[in-house]
Amino acid sequence: MTPCKLSIVIITFNEEYRLQRLLDELAAQSWMDFEIVHIDNNSDDATVRISRENTQRFLRLRIPIAG
């Protein structure tokens, strides 16, 4: 995989209602040479599940594991 030209970093905490809309908007872009890095701050809603469900839509969606 070649390096992408743009990295989009999404930092969330309990953003299940906003995250899906944001990912839908990113998927609708005509220019797709970007990666998405989703960093979650221990959400206790469906935020992480939504992000994981969208990994098929974005080949460059990374979800680092919090330590």
HELIX and SHEET records of a PDB file:
HELIX    1   1 GLU A   16  ALA A   27  1                                  12    
HELIX    2   2 THR A   47  GLU A   53  1                                   7    
SHEET    1   A 3 LEU A   6  THR A  12  0                                        
SHEET    2   A 3 PHE A  34  ASP A  40  1                                        
SHEET    3   A 3 LEU A  61  ARG A  62  1                                        
END                                                                             
